[in-house]
Amino acid sequence: MNRLGGRGRGYPHRSVPIGTSLVLIAAGAILHYAVTAHVSGIDIQTVGTILMIVGILGLILSLLYTFAWSDRSRHSADYEPPTQRQPPRDRY
């Protein structure tokens, strides 16, 4: 496929948004529940809550994309049908 839109073998592109969402949720939870510092002009707990909400929304959207909106066709150019059952070859 082309350089910008193609997928190379061995690169799971679907796990990146899920991982990013989990990082946002974890960072937001740390800022919301664990950080007790006070900074003038910004509320760290509110920033943590916002990060958690954005992470949860991203996780929901990426799971919906993965399971509901993905192409479910098994017949693509990269698909090879399973081989016939053959007896094991002599390995020596």
N, C-alpha and C positions, 0 to 999 in steps of 0.2 A: 504494500500500500504506500501511499505517499508519506512524505516525511512528517508532515504536521498532523495528519489525521490517522495514520496507521498505527497498528499495534504490533510490536515485535514479540517474538516468542519469548516466554519466560518473564515477561513484565506484567504483573497483575495490576492493571490500571484501576480496577474496581475497588481495590482495598485502600487506595490512597485517600479518597474522601472520607471513608469510615475511620481511618487512622487519624486524620486531621480533626474530625469531629470529636474523637475520644480525647485527643490532646487538648482541645478547647474546653471540653467538659472538665477534665482534670485540672487544668490551669485555673478555670473559673471557680472550681470547688476549693482549691488551695487559697485563692485570693479571698473568697467569701468566708470560709470557715477557719482558716489557719493563720492568716496574717492579721496582726493586731496593731500594726503601725498606723499612724494618722498623718496624712499628707494634706497640706493646705490647698484648697481648690479642687480636690478630687476625693471622692469616697471610694475607697478600694473595695469595700464589700459590694457596692453597686456595680462596679466594673466586673467583679467576679460573677455576680448574678447575670449580667448581660452576656458574658462569655459562656456561661453554662447554657443559657437559653439559645444562643446562636449555635453552640455545639449540638444541642439536642435537636434543633430544627435541621441542621446539616446531616445528622445521623439518620433522622427519619426520611429526609429526601433521598439520601444515598441508598438506604435500604429499599425504598419504593422504586427507585431507578433500577437497582440490582434485581429485584424479584418481580416487579410488575411491568416495568416498561422496557426491559431488556429484550433483545432478539432471541426468541426461544427456538429458532430453527436449528436443526442439527445438521442440515445439509449445506455446508459452506465449502469454500475452496480448500480449506485446511483439514477438513474432516476426512478421515480414512476409515472405511468400514472394518469391523473386526475380522481378524483372520479366521480361517477354518480351524477346527480342532485338529491338531496334528500331534503325533506322539513326540515326546521329547527327543531332541537330537543327542547323538553321542558327544559328550563334552570333552572327551580325551582324545 
